[in-house]
Amino acid sequence: MGIGYWYICDSCSYAVCTSGPWEFYRDSEGVRKPYGHPVPASEEARRRGIHGLSGVLYCPDCDRVSDLILVEFKKPSQDGLSVWAGTCEPKDEFKTKGALACPNCGNKKLVLEPVEGREVTCPRCKEAILEGRMEWIS
């Protein structure tokens, strides 16, 4: 179930959008494709199963948004409930917390959803905080 968030600067009105997590599958060539939610988007997606979850995350250090894999499973799941219940075993490289990094600058403090006590300074005006809020849910 994906959720969309807006981060808006109350000083200069700069805004950035993040979203996720999103189910994905891999096609026969290993290319990551959207699985669909709440049901598979295609017969191929249904057959191949859910390989993992991705998200559109924001890096406050380099001011970029990237579509990144949050977790990929050792075995694809045919059951969406097991994915959301957290019972699918992640591949080894996704077992370490904090392993996810910005592909542009390497920052490990990426932003998906607003977190209490975590402030993100506006990268444009550098005078205010980006205020995050949930905008939609699928």
N, CA, C and O atoms as CSV, one atom per row, in Angstrom:
chain,resi,resn,atom,element,x,y,z
A,1,MET,N,N,0.848,-1.171,0.000
A,1,MET,CA,C,0.000,0.000,0.000
A,1,MET,C,C,0.891,1.230,0.000
A,1,MET,O,O,1.592,1.493,0.977
A,2,GLY,N,N,0.867,1.970,-1.071
A,2,GLY,CA,C,1.698,3.152,-1.179
A,2,GLY,C,C,1.035,4.387,-0.593
A,2,GLY,O,O,-0.186,4.538,-0.616
A,3,ILE,N,N,1.868,5.250,-0.075
A,3,ILE,CA,C,1.414,6.527,0.482
A,3,ILE,C,C,2.263,7.618,-0.152
A,3,ILE,O,O,3.468,7.450,-0.338
A,4,GLY,N,N,1.634,8.727,-0.478
A,4,GLY,CA,C,2.342,9.874,-1.038
A,4,GLY,C,C,2.463,10.980,-0.018
A,4,GLY,O,O,1.520,11.262,0.721
A,5,TYR,N,N,3.629,11.609,0.022
A,5,TYR,CA,C,3.899,12.690,0.974
A,5,TYR,C,C,4.380,13.924,0.229
A,5,TYR,O,O,5.087,13.818,-0.773
A,6,TRP,N,N,4.000,15.078,0.716
A,6,TRP,CA,C,4.528,16.347,0.216
A,6,TRP,C,C,5.344,16.986,1.323
A,6,TRP,O,O,4.940,16.989,2.486
A,7,TYR,N,N,6.489,17.523,0.954
A,7,TYR,CA,C,7.319,18.322,1.857
A,7,TYR,C,C,7.355,19.718,1.266
A,7,TYR,O,O,7.783,19.908,0.128
A,8,ILE,N,N,6.903,20.703,2.047
A,8,ILE,CA,C,6.786,22.064,1.537
A,8,ILE,C,C,7.478,23.029,2.487
A,8,ILE,O,O,7.322,22.936,3.705
A,9,CYS,N,N,8.245,23.958,1.923
A,9,CYS,CA,C,8.921,24.993,2.695
A,9,CYS,C,C,7.925,26.122,2.949
A,9,CYS,O,O,7.305,26.628,2.015
A,10,ASP,N,N,7.775,26.513,4.209
A,10,ASP,CA,C,6.831,27.585,4.526
A,10,ASP,C,C,7.426,28.970,4.295
A,10,ASP,O,O,6.757,29.982,4.506
A,11,SER,N,N,8.676,29.010,3.864
A,11,SER,CA,C,9.310,30.296,3.577
A,11,SER,C,C,9.345,30.593,2.071
A,11,SER,O,O,8.891,31.650,1.632
A,12,CYS,N,N,9.889,29.649,1.284
A,12,CYS,CA,C,10.047,29.908,-0.154
A,12,CYS,C,C,9.094,29.090,-1.029
A,12,CYS,O,O,9.091,29.249,-2.250
A,13,SER,N,N,8.285,28.215,-0.419
A,13,SER,CA,C,7.300,27.374,-1.104
A,13,SER,C,C,7.907,26.250,-1.944
A,13,SER,O,O,7.201,25.628,-2.739
A,14,TYR,N,N,9.198,25.981,-1.781
A,14,TYR,CA,C,9.793,24.834,-2.469
A,14,TYR,C,C,9.058,23.580,-1.997
A,14,TYR,O,O,8.710,23.470,-0.821
A,15,ALA,N,N,8.823,22.639,-2.904
A,15,ALA,CA,C,8.104,21.420,-2.553
A,15,ALA,C,C,8.747,20.206,-3.213
A,15,ALA,O,O,9.312,20.298,-4.303
A,16,VAL,N,N,8.650,19.081,-2.539
A,16,VAL,CA,C,9.153,17.814,-3.054
A,16,VAL,C,C,8.177,16.724,-2.626
A,16,VAL,O,O,7.586,16.793,-1.549
A,17,CYS,N,N,8.015,15.707,-3.490
A,17,CYS,CA,C,7.075,14.617,-3.225
A,17,CYS,C,C,7.826,13.293,-3.111
A,17,CYS,O,O,8.739,13.018,-3.890
A,18,THR,N,N,7.435,12.478,-2.135
A,18,THR,CA,C,7.957,11.125,-1.980
A,18,THR,C,C,6.765,10.166,-1.964
A,18,THR,O,O,5.626,10.589,-1.766
A,19,SER,N,N,7.032,8.874,-2.173
A,19,SER,CA,C,5.938,7.903,-2.090
A,19,SER,C,C,6.476,6.488,-1.917
A,19,SER,O,O,7.633,6.197,-2.218
A,20,GLY,N,N,5.607,5.628,-1.430
A,20,GLY,CA,C,5.954,4.227,-1.271
A,20,GLY,C,C,5.444,3.699,0.049
A,20,GLY,O,O,4.746,4.408,0.774
A,21,PRO,N,N,5.774,2.499,0.361
A,21,PRO,CA,C,6.425,1.492,-0.453
A,21,PRO,C,C,5.500,0.951,-1.548
A,21,PRO,O,O,4.277,0.939,-1.414
A,22,TRP,N,N,6.135,0.508,-2.633
A,22,TRP,CA,C,5.435,-0.043,-3.789
A,22,TRP,C,C,5.942,-1.450,-4.068
A,22,TRP,O,O,7.150,-1.689,-4.050
A,23,GLU,N,N,5.029,-2.384,-4.327
A,23,GLU,CA,C,5.412,-3.733,-4.688
A,23,GLU,C,C,6.016,-3.733,-6.098
A,23,GLU,O,O,5.575,-2.990,-6.975
A,24,PHE,N,N,7.025,-4.574,-6.295
A,24,PHE,CA,C,7.577,-4.742,-7.639
A,24,PHE,C,C,7.863,-6.213,-7.907
A,24,PHE,O,O,7.940,-7.032,-6.990
A,25,TYR,N,N,8.016,-6.520,-9.181
A,25,TYR,CA,C,8.444,-7.854,-9.601
A,25,TYR,C,C,9.568,-7.682,-10.606
A,25,TYR,O,O,9.829,-6.575,-11.076
A,26,ARG,N,N,10.221,-8.767,-10.926
A,26,ARG,CA,C,11.269,-8.751,-11.952
A,26,ARG,C,C,10.804,-9.597,-13.133
A,26,ARG,O,O,10.302,-10.708,-12.965
A,27,ASP,N,N,10.984,-9.044,-14.332
A,27,ASP,CA,C,10.595,-9.799,-15.530
A,27,ASP,C,C,11.663,-10.846,-15.846
A,27,ASP,O,O,12.617,-11.006,-15.084
A,28,SER,N,N,11.511,-11.550,-16.952
A,28,SER,CA,C,12.429,-12.646,-17.302
A,28,SER,C,C,13.865,-12.175,-17.529
A,28,SER,O,O,14.792,-12.980,-17.439
A,29,GLU,N,N,14.065,-10.890,-17.822
A,29,GLU,CA,C,15.422,-10.336,-17.977
A,29,GLU,C,C,15.954,-9.735,-16.675
A,29,GLU,O,O,17.077,-9.233,-16.637
A,30,GLY,N,N,15.151,-9.786,-15.610
A,30,GLY,CA,C,15.576,-9.247,-14.325
A,30,GLY,C,C,15.277,-7.777,-14.137
A,30,GLY,O,O,15.716,-7.178,-13.155
A,31,VAL,N,N,14.535,-7.183,-15.061
A,31,VAL,CA,C,14.196,-5.763,-14.969
A,31,VAL,C,C,13.080,-5.573,-13.945
A,31,VAL,O,O,12.095,-6.313,-13.950
A,32,ARG,N,N,13.234,-4.582,-13.068
A,32,ARG,CA,C,12.231,-4.278,-12.052
A,32,ARG,C,C,11.036,-3.589,-12.694
A,32,ARG,O,O,11.187,-2.644,-13.469
A,33,LYS,N,N,9.832,-4.084,-12.354
A,33,LYS,CA,C,8.591,-3.525,-12.897
A,33,LYS,C,C,7.561,-3.394,-11.786
A,33,LYS,O,O,7.583,-4.171,-10.831
A,34,PRO,N,N,6.652,-2.417,-11.896
A,34,PRO,CA,C,5.596,-2.278,-10.886
A,34,PRO,C,C,4.695,-3.505,-10.857
A,34,PRO,O,O,4.222,-3.965,-11.896
A,35,TYR,N,N,4.465,-4.025,-9.670
A,35,TYR,CA,C,3.615,-5.202,-9.507
A,35,TYR,C,C,2.140,-4.828,-9.602
A,35,TYR,O,O,1.340,-5.568,-10.174
A,36,GLY,N,N,1.787,-3.676,-9.040
A,36,GLY,CA,C,0.394,-3.271,-8.962
A,36,GLY,C,C,-0.114,-3.378,-7.529
A,36,GLY,O,O,0.387,-4.172,-6.732
A,37,HIS,N,N,-1.106,-2.571,-7.226
A,37,HIS,CA,C,-1.685,-2.604,-5.884
A,37,HIS,C,C,-3.118,-2.100,-5.957
A,37,HIS,O,O,-3.347,-1.042,-6.545
A,38,PRO,N,N,-4.065,-2.781,-5.408
A,38,PRO,CA,C,-3.953,-3.941,-4.512
A,38,PRO,C,C,-3.888,-5.283,-5.233
A,38,PRO,O,O,-3.717,-6.322,-4.594
A,39,VAL,N,N,-4.021,-5.271,-6.555
A,39,VAL,CA,C,-3.950,-6.526,-7.322
A,39,VAL,C,C,-2.845,-6.407,-8.365
A,39,VAL,O,O,-2.435,-5.297,-8.705
A,40,PRO,N,N,-2.357,-7.538,-8.879
A,40,PRO,CA,C,-1.320,-7.481,-9.913
A,40,PRO,C,C,-1.779,-6.665,-11.123
A,40,PRO,O,O,-2.939,-6.741,-11.528
A,41,ALA,N,N,-0.875,-5.897,-11.684
A,41,ALA,CA,C,-1.181,-5.046,-12.832
A,41,ALA,C,C,-1.250,-5.832,-14.136
A,41,ALA,O,O,-1.769,-5.334,-15.136
A,42,SER,N,N,-0.732,-7.054,-14.129
A,42,SER,CA,C,-0.715,-7.857,-15.348
A,42,SER,C,C,-0.658,-9.339,-14.981
A,42,SER,O,O,-0.408,-9.706,-13.832
A,43,GLU,N,N,-0.892,-10.164,-15.972
A,43,GLU,CA,C,-0.775,-11.609,-15.778
A,43,GLU,C,C,0.680,-11.981,-15.471
A,43,GLU,O,O,0.943,-12.863,-14.653
A,44,GLU,N,N,1.618,-11.298,-16.135
A,44,GLU,CA,C,3.041,-11.556,-15.861
A,44,GLU,C,C,3.364,-11.252,-14.405
A,44,GLU,O,O,4.061,-12.030,-13.754
A,45,ALA,N,N,2.868,-10.132,-13.882
A,45,ALA,CA,C,3.110,-9.778,-12.476
A,45,ALA,C,C,2.557,-10.862,-11.555
A,45,ALA,O,O,3.235,-11.291,-10.621
A,46,ARG,N,N,1.331,-11.301,-11.816
A,46,ARG,CA,C,0.718,-12.338,-10.977
A,46,ARG,C,C,1.556,-13.620,-10.995
A,46,ARG,O,O,1.797,-14.221,-9.947
A,47,ARG,N,N,1.995,-14.033,-12.174
A,47,ARG,CA,C,2.794,-15.258,-12.316
A,47,ARG,C,C,4.142,-15.147,-11.603
A,47,ARG,O,O,4.582,-16.092,-10.949
A,48,ARG,N,N,4.781,-14.014,-11.730
A,48,ARG,CA,C,6.143,-13.864,-11.212
A,48,ARG,C,C,6.167,-13.588,-9.712
A,48,ARG,O,O,7.154,-13.909,-9.050
A,49,GLY,N,N,5.111,-13.005,-9.165
A,49,GLY,CA,C,5.045,-12.739,-7.732
A,49,GLY,C,C,5.748,-11.441,-7.348
A,49,GLY,O,O,6.373,-10.783,-8.179
A,50,ILE,N,N,5.632,-11.096,-6.091
A,50,ILE,CA,C,6.214,-9.858,-5.564
A,50,ILE,C,C,7.659,-10.125,-5.158
A,50,ILE,O,O,7.922,-10.942,-4.276
A,51,HIS,N,N,8.586,-9.435,-5.804
A,51,HIS,CA,C,10.014,-9.620,-5.525
A,51,HIS,C,C,10.510,-8.701,-4.411
A,51,HIS,O,O,11.530,-8.983,-3.782
A,52,GLY,N,N,9.791,-7.600,-4.164
A,52,GLY,CA,C,10.230,-6.678,-3.131
A,52,GLY,C,C,9.403,-5.414,-3.113
A,52,GLY,O,O,8.342,-5.326,-3.732
A,53,LEU,N,N,9.922,-4.425,-2.379
A,53,LEU,CA,C,9.264,-3.134,-2.231
A,53,LEU,C,C,10.236,-2.021,-2.596
A,53,LEU,O,O,11.422,-2.077,-2.271
A,54,SER,N,N,9.714,-1.018,-3.271
A,54,SER,CA,C,10.535,0.137,-3.638
A,54,SER,C,C,9.860,1.407,-3.134
A,54,SER,O,O,8.718,1.374,-2.675
A,55,GLY,N,N,10.567,2.512,-3.224
A,55,GLY,CA,C,10.010,3.791,-2.808
A,55,GLY,C,C,10.679,4.932,-3.539
A,55,GLY,O,O,11.804,4.811,-4.023
A,56,VAL,N,N,9.974,6.031,-3.610
A,56,VAL,CA,C,10.514,7.263,-4.185
A,56,VAL,C,C,10.951,8.106,-2.996
A,56,VAL,O,O,10.119,8.661,-2.279
A,57,LEU,N,N,12.275,8.199,-2.789
A,57,LEU,CA,C,12.839,8.847,-1.612
A,57,LEU,C,C,13.562,10.135,-1.978
A,57,LEU,O,O,14.047,10.304,-3.096
A,58,TYR,N,N,13.619,11.031,-1.010
A,58,TYR,CA,C,14.251,12.340,-1.192
A,58,TYR,C,C,15.557,12.393,-0.411
A,58,TYR,O,O,15.621,11.965,0.741
A,59,CYS,N,N,16.595,12.920,-1.048
A,59,CYS,CA,C,17.878,13.139,-0.383
A,59,CYS,C,C,18.025,14.632,-0.107
A,59,CYS,O,O,18.183,15.412,-1.046
A,60,PRO,N,N,17.977,15.046,1.153
A,60,PRO,CA,C,18.118,16.468,1.464
A,60,PRO,C,C,19.540,17.002,1.244
A,60,PRO,O,O,19.729,18.215,1.142
A,61,ASP,N,N,20.534,16.122,1.170
A,61,ASP,CA,C,21.908,16.580,0.955
A,61,ASP,C,C,22.133,17.070,-0.474
A,61,ASP,O,O,22.736,18.123,-0.680
A,62,CYS,N,N,21.651,16.310,-1.463
A,62,CYS,CA,C,21.872,16.703,-2.861
A,62,CYS,C,C,20.587,17.191,-3.538
A,62,CYS,O,O,20.595,17.523,-4.724
A,63,ASP,N,N,19.484,17.233,-2.780
A,63,ASP,CA,C,18.202,17.762,-3.261
A,63,ASP,C,C,17.697,16.994,-4.484
A,63,ASP,O,O,17.262,17.590,-5.469
A,64,ARG,N,N,17.762,15.644,-4.402
A,64,ARG,CA,C,17.279,14.814,-5.508
A,64,ARG,C,C,16.308,13.767,-4.993
A,64,ARG,O,O,16.362,13.355,-3.834
A,65,VAL,N,N,15.418,13.348,-5.883
A,65,VAL,CA,C,14.458,12.290,-5.601
A,65,VAL,C,C,14.865,11.077,-6.435
A,65,VAL,O,O,15.168,11.205,-7.622
A,66,SER,N,N,14.871,9.893,-5.804
A,66,SER,CA,C,15.277,8.667,-6.498
A,66,SER,C,C,14.310,7.537,-6.195
A,66,SER,O,O,13.800,7.426,-5.079
A,67,ASP,N,N,14.060,6.702,-7.191
A,67,ASP,CA,C,13.251,5.499,-7.030
A,67,ASP,C,C,14.205,4.378,-6.637
A,67,ASP,O,O,15.022,3.944,-7.448
A,68,LEU,N,N,14.104,3.908,-5.397
A,68,LEU,CA,C,15.066,2.948,-4.856
A,68,LEU,C,C,14.382,1.700,-4.325
A,68,LEU,O,O,13.218,1.740,-3.924
A,69,ILE,N,N,15.105,0.605,-4.326
A,69,ILE,CA,C,14.616,-0.632,-3.730
A,69,ILE,C,C,14.807,-0.543,-2.221
A,69,ILE,O,O,15.916,-0.330,-1.732
A,70,LEU,N,N,13.704,-0.709,-1.494
A,70,LEU,CA,C,13.747,-0.700,-0.034
A,70,LEU,C,C,14.112,-2.081,0.505
A,70,LEU,O,O,14.882,-2.206,1.457
A,71,VAL,N,N,13.549,-3.114,-0.118
A,71,VAL,CA,C,13.839,-4.502,0.260
A,71,VAL,C,C,13.541,-5.394,-0.943
A,71,VAL,O,O,12.584,-5.174,-1.685
A,72,GLU,N,N,14.383,-6.398,-1.109
A,72,GLU,CA,C,14.127,-7.426,-2.114
A,72,GLU,C,C,14.216,-8.769,-1.414
A,72,GLU,O,O,15.083,-8.975,-0.565
A,73,PHE,N,N,13.321,-9.684,-1.768
A,73,PHE,CA,C,13.209,-10.957,-1.075
A,73,PHE,C,C,14.027,-12.056,-1.749
A,73,PHE,O,O,14.275,-12.027,-2.955
A,74,LYS,N,N,14.440,-13.031,-0.925
A,74,LYS,CA,C,15.173,-14.183,-1.459
A,74,LYS,C,C,14.306,-14.957,-2.436
A,74,LYS,O,O,14.798,-15.452,-3.451
A,75,LYS,N,N,13.011,-15.064,-2.134
A,75,LYS,CA,C,12.062,-15.747,-3.007
A,75,LYS,C,C,10.865,-14.842,-3.217
A,75,LYS,O,O,10.368,-14.249,-2.259
A,76,PRO,N,N,10.385,-14.721,-4.462
A,76,PRO,CA,C,9.191,-13.909,-4.699
A,76,PRO,C,C,7.992,-14.469,-3.928
A,76,PRO,O,O,7.874,-15.679,-3.737
A,77,SER,N,N,7.125,-13.589,-3.498
A,77,SER,CA,C,5.932,-13.997,-2.763
A,77,SER,C,C,4.705,-13.945,-3.660
A,77,SER,O,O,4.514,-12.987,-4.409
A,78,GLN,N,N,3.885,-14.967,-3.581
A,78,GLN,CA,C,2.611,-14.990,-4.288
A,78,GLN,C,C,1.506,-14.432,-3.395
A,78,GLN,O,O,0.354,-14.325,-3.817
A,79,ASP,N,N,1.857,-14.083,-2.176
A,79,ASP,CA,C,0.886,-13.631,-1.182
A,79,ASP,C,C,1.239,-12.230,-0.694
A,79,ASP,O,O,2.179,-12.055,0.080
A,80,GLY,N,N,0.481,-11.233,-1.150
A,80,GLY,CA,C,0.732,-9.855,-0.749
A,80,GLY,C,C,0.663,-9.647,0.752
A,80,GLY,O,O,1.374,-8.798,1.290
A,81,LEU,N,N,-0.180,-10.406,1.437
A,81,LEU,CA,C,-0.307,-10.264,2.885
A,81,LEU,C,C,1.008,-10.595,3.585
A,81,LEU,O,O,1.377,-9.926,4.551
A,82,SER,N,N,1.718,-11.615,3.112
A,82,SER,CA,C,2.999,-11.976,3.738
A,82,SER,C,C,4.037,-10.874,3.528
A,82,SER,O,O,4.896,-10.653,4.381
A,83,VAL,N,N,3.953,-10.187,2.394
A,83,VAL,CA,C,4.874,-9.068,2.134
A,83,VAL,C,C,4.652,-7.971,3.168
A,83,VAL,O,O,5.602,-7.485,3.782
A,84,TRP,N,N,3.385,-7.584,3.357
A,84,TRP,CA,C,3.072,-6.488,4.278
A,84,TRP,C,C,3.173,-6.901,5.741
A,84,TRP,O,O,3.350,-6.048,6.611
A,85,ALA,N,N,3.062,-8.196,6.022
A,85,ALA,CA,C,3.221,-8.681,7.398
A,85,ALA,C,C,4.692,-8.801,7.781
A,85,ALA,O,O,5.017,-9.004,8.951
A,86,GLY,N,N,5.583,-8.674,6.795
A,86,GLY,CA,C,7.012,-8.738,7.080
A,86,GLY,C,C,7.547,-10.142,7.252
A,86,GLY,O,O,8.588,-10.331,7.881
A,87,THR,N,N,6.857,-11.136,6.705
A,87,THR,CA,C,7.308,-12.516,6.884
A,87,THR,C,C,8.155,-13.033,5.721
A,87,THR,O,O,8.639,-14.164,5.780
A,88,CYS,N,N,8.345,-12.248,4.680
A,88,CYS,CA,C,9.203,-12.656,3.565
A,88,CYS,C,C,10.660,-12.403,3.936
A,88,CYS,O,O,10.991,-11.352,4.485
A,89,GLU,N,N,11.517,-13.354,3.642
A,89,GLU,CA,C,12.927,-13.213,4.005
A,89,GLU,C,C,13.659,-12.319,3.004
A,89,GLU,O,O,13.676,-12.601,1.806
A,90,PRO,N,N,14.271,-11.224,3.513
A,90,PRO,CA,C,15.003,-10.336,2.602
A,90,PRO,C,C,16.332,-10.944,2.171
A,90,PRO,O,O,16.926,-11.751,2.887
A,91,LYS,N,N,16.787,-10.539,0.982
A,91,LYS,CA,C,18.138,-10.907,0.555
A,91,LYS,C,C,19.115,-10.333,1.565
A,91,LYS,O,O,18.814,-9.344,2.233
A,92,ASP,N,N,20.280,-10.947,1.677
A,92,ASP,CA,C,21.263,-10.562,2.692
A,92,ASP,C,C,21.602,-9.077,2.672
A,92,ASP,O,O,21.732,-8.461,3.730
A,93,GLU,N,N,21.748,-8.490,1.480
A,93,GLU,CA,C,22.146,-7.081,1.406
A,93,GLU,C,C,21.076,-6.124,1.935
A,93,GLU,O,O,21.349,-4.939,2.126
A,94,PHE,N,N,19.855,-6.630,2.174
A,94,PHE,CA,C,18.786,-5.784,2.692
A,94,PHE,C,C,18.497,-6.049,4.165
A,94,PHE,O,O,17.543,-5.504,4.720
A,95,LYS,N,N,19.316,-6.883,4.798
A,95,LYS,CA,C,19.120,-7.202,6.209
A,95,LYS,C,C,19.734,-6.155,7.129
A,95,LYS,O,O,19.338,-6.048,8.290
A,96,THR,N,N,20.686,-5.387,6.634
A,96,THR,CA,C,21.371,-4.390,7.450
A,96,THR,C,C,20.617,-3.073,7.416
A,96,THR,O,O,20.416,-2.490,6.351
A,97,LYS,N,N,20.199,-2.604,8.590
A,97,LYS,CA,C,19.531,-1.309,8.661
A,97,LYS,C,C,20.509,-0.213,8.280
A,97,LYS,O,O,21.684,-0.272,8.641
A,98,GLY,N,N,20.033,0.784,7.555
A,98,GLY,CA,C,20.870,1.909,7.174
A,98,GLY,C,C,21.752,1.647,5.970
A,98,GLY,O,O,22.629,2.453,5.659
A,99,ALA,N,N,21.532,0.523,5.281
A,99,ALA,CA,C,22.357,0.207,4.112
A,99,ALA,C,C,21.948,1.009,2.881
A,99,ALA,O,O,22.740,1.163,1.952
A,100,LEU,N,N,20.722,1.521,2.866
A,100,LEU,CA,C,20.208,2.274,1.730
A,100,LEU,C,C,20.887,3.641,1.662
A,100,LEU,O,O,20.956,4.361,2.657
A,101,ALA,N,N,21.381,3.986,0.482
A,101,ALA,CA,C,22.081,5.263,0.318
A,101,ALA,C,C,21.641,5.946,-0.968
A,101,ALA,O,O,21.199,5.294,-1.914
A,102,CYS,N,N,21.765,7.252,-0.988
A,102,CYS,CA,C,21.456,8.040,-2.174
A,102,CYS,C,C,22.413,7.641,-3.294
A,102,CYS,O,O,23.626,7.628,-3.086
A,103,PRO,N,N,21.889,7.314,-4.483
A,103,PRO,CA,C,22.766,6.928,-5.587
A,103,PRO,C,C,23.572,8.099,-6.152
A,103,PRO,O,O,24.528,7.887,-6.898
A,104,ASN,N,N,23.198,9.322,-5.806
A,104,ASN,CA,C,23.897,10.504,-6.314
A,104,ASN,C,C,25.035,10.965,-5.412
A,104,ASN,O,O,26.101,11.339,-5.903
A,105,CYS,N,N,24.817,10.943,-4.081
A,105,CYS,CA,C,25.838,11.491,-3.180
A,105,CYS,C,C,26.248,10.551,-2.050
A,105,CYS,O,O,27.209,10.837,-1.335
A,106,GLY,N,N,25.537,9.433,-1.875
A,106,GLY,CA,C,25.898,8.472,-0.834
A,106,GLY,C,C,25.278,8.732,0.524
A,106,GLY,O,O,25.491,7.943,1.445
A,107,ASN,N,N,24.517,9.809,0.689
A,107,ASN,CA,C,23.861,10.115,1.956
A,107,ASN,C,C,22.955,8.957,2.368
A,107,ASN,O,O,22.236,8.397,1.541
A,108,LYS,N,N,22.996,8.603,3.651
A,108,LYS,CA,C,22.179,7.501,4.146
A,108,LYS,C,C,20.954,7.978,4.916
A,108,LYS,O,O,20.199,7.161,5.442
A,109,LYS,N,N,20.751,9.273,4.986
A,109,LYS,CA,C,19.586,9.816,5.697
A,109,LYS,C,C,18.551,10.291,4.682
A,109,LYS,O,O,18.294,11.485,4.533
A,110,LEU,N,N,17.965,9.311,3.990
A,110,LEU,CA,C,16.972,9.609,2.967
A,110,LEU,C,C,15.593,9.763,3.607
A,110,LEU,O,O,15.339,9.242,4.693
A,111,VAL,N,N,14.718,10.477,2.924
A,111,VAL,CA,C,13.406,10.804,3.461
A,111,VAL,C,C,12.319,10.134,2.624
A,111,VAL,O,O,12.282,10.279,1.402
A,112,LEU,N,N,11.439,9.402,3.295
A,112,LEU,CA,C,10.233,8.873,2.660
A,112,LEU,C,C,9.030,9.517,3.332
A,112,LEU,O,O,8.268,10.245,2.697
A,113,GLU,N,N,8.866,9.243,4.621
A,113,GLU,CA,C,7.720,9.759,5.361
A,113,GLU,C,C,8.180,10.671,6.489
A,113,GLU,O,O,9.305,10.548,6.972
A,114,PRO,N,N,7.309,11.587,6.909
A,114,PRO,CA,C,7.668,12.461,8.037
A,114,PRO,C,C,7.928,11.630,9.291
A,114,PRO,O,O,7.172,10.713,9.611
A,115,VAL,N,N,8.996,11.962,9.988
A,115,VAL,CA,C,9.363,11.275,11.225
A,115,VAL,C,C,9.442,12.319,12.329
A,115,VAL,O,O,10.112,13.342,12.189
A,116,GLU,N,N,8.748,12.045,13.427
A,116,GLU,CA,C,8.741,12.951,14.575
A,116,GLU,C,C,10.174,13.227,15.036
A,116,GLU,O,O,10.960,12.303,15.244
A,117,GLY,N,N,10.495,14.493,15.190
A,117,GLY,CA,C,11.814,14.895,15.669
A,117,GLY,C,C,12.875,15.019,14.589
A,117,GLY,O,O,13.997,15.440,14.871
A,118,ARG,N,N,12.538,14.661,13.361
A,118,ARG,CA,C,13.512,14.787,12.276
A,118,ARG,C,C,13.136,15.964,11.394
A,118,ARG,O,O,12.094,15.959,10.738
A,119,GLU,N,N,13.984,16.957,11.387
A,119,GLU,CA,C,13.733,18.144,10.587
A,119,GLU,C,C,14.604,18.128,9.341
A,119,GLU,O,O,15.765,17.720,9.377
A,120,VAL,N,N,14.018,18.580,8.241
A,120,VAL,CA,C,14.743,18.671,6.984
A,120,VAL,C,C,14.781,20.142,6.594
A,120,VAL,O,O,13.748,20.745,6.303
A,121,THR,N,N,15.981,20.711,6.592
A,121,THR,CA,C,16.142,22.109,6.214
A,121,THR,C,C,15.929,22.263,4.714
A,121,THR,O,O,16.390,21.440,3.923
A,122,CYS,N,N,15.229,23.321,4.334
A,122,CYS,CA,C,14.977,23.573,2.919
A,122,CYS,C,C,16.313,23.761,2.200
A,122,CYS,O,O,17.112,24.610,2.592
A,123,PRO,N,N,16.561,22.968,1.140
A,123,PRO,CA,C,17.832,23.072,0.424
A,123,PRO,C,C,17.914,24.320,-0.463
A,123,PRO,O,O,19.001,24.689,-0.909
A,124,ARG,N,N,16.795,24.957,-0.716
A,124,ARG,CA,C,16.777,26.125,-1.600
A,124,ARG,C,C,17.030,27.415,-0.842
A,124,ARG,O,O,17.975,28.142,-1.150
A,125,CYS,N,N,16.189,27.708,0.152
A,125,CYS,CA,C,16.341,28.984,0.866
A,125,CYS,C,C,17.231,28.853,2.103
A,125,CYS,O,O,17.762,29.850,2.593
A,126,LYS,N,N,17.391,27.650,2.599
A,126,LYS,CA,C,18.210,27.340,3.774
A,126,LYS,C,C,17.783,28.125,5.012
A,126,LYS,O,O,18.550,28.271,5.963
A,127,GLU,N,N,16.548,28.627,4.985
A,127,GLU,CA,C,16.043,29.420,6.109
A,127,GLU,C,C,14.946,28.712,6.890
A,127,GLU,O,O,14.695,29.056,8.046
A,128,ALA,N,N,14.304,27.752,6.295
A,128,ALA,CA,C,13.148,27.135,6.934
A,128,ALA,C,C,13.233,25.617,6.853
A,128,ALA,O,O,14.148,25.054,6.253
A,129,ILE,N,N,12.268,24.986,7.466
A,129,ILE,CA,C,12.176,23.534,7.510
A,129,ILE,C,C,11.116,23.081,6.509
A,129,ILE,O,O,10.065,23.709,6.380
A,130,LEU,N,N,11.401,21.979,5.799
A,130,LEU,CA,C,10.393,21.388,4.935
A,130,LEU,C,C,9.389,20.655,5.823
A,130,LEU,O,O,9.748,19.715,6.532
A,131,GLU,N,N,8.157,21.082,5.782
A,131,GLU,CA,C,7.101,20.459,6.572
A,131,GLU,C,C,6.489,19.324,5.761
A,131,GLU,O,O,6.005,19.544,4.650
A,132,GLY,N,N,6.508,18.102,6.312
A,132,GLY,CA,C,5.986,16.947,5.612
A,132,GLY,C,C,4.574,16.608,6.028
A,132,GLY,O,O,4.202,16.743,7.194
A,133,ARG,N,N,3.786,16.164,5.052
A,133,ARG,CA,C,2.426,15.724,5.351
A,133,ARG,C,C,2.007,14.638,4.363
A,133,ARG,O,O,2.433,14.624,3.208
A,134,MET,N,N,1.164,13.732,4.847
A,134,MET,CA,C,0.626,12.718,3.963
A,134,MET,C,C,-0.372,13.379,3.018
A,134,MET,O,O,-1.238,14.142,3.446
A,135,GLU,N,N,-0.240,13.077,1.727
A,135,GLU,CA,C,-1.103,13.697,0.729
A,135,GLU,C,C,-2.158,12.725,0.204
A,135,GLU,O,O,-3.297,13.119,-0.048
A,136,TRP,N,N,-1.778,11.443,0.039
A,136,TRP,CA,C,-2.715,10.437,-0.469
A,136,TRP,C,C,-2.264,9.051,-0.053
A,136,TRP,O,O,-1.122,8.841,0.356
A,137,ILE,N,N,-3.197,8.103,-0.168
A,137,ILE,CA,C,-2.914,6.705,0.172
A,137,ILE,C,C,-3.615,5.830,-0.863
A,137,ILE,O,O,-4.729,6.134,-1.288
A,138,SER,N,N,-2.959,4.747,-1.264
A,138,SER,CA,C,-3.593,3.874,-2.271
A,138,SER,C,C,-4.061,2.575,-1.644
A,138,SER,O,O,-4.616,1.720,-2.334
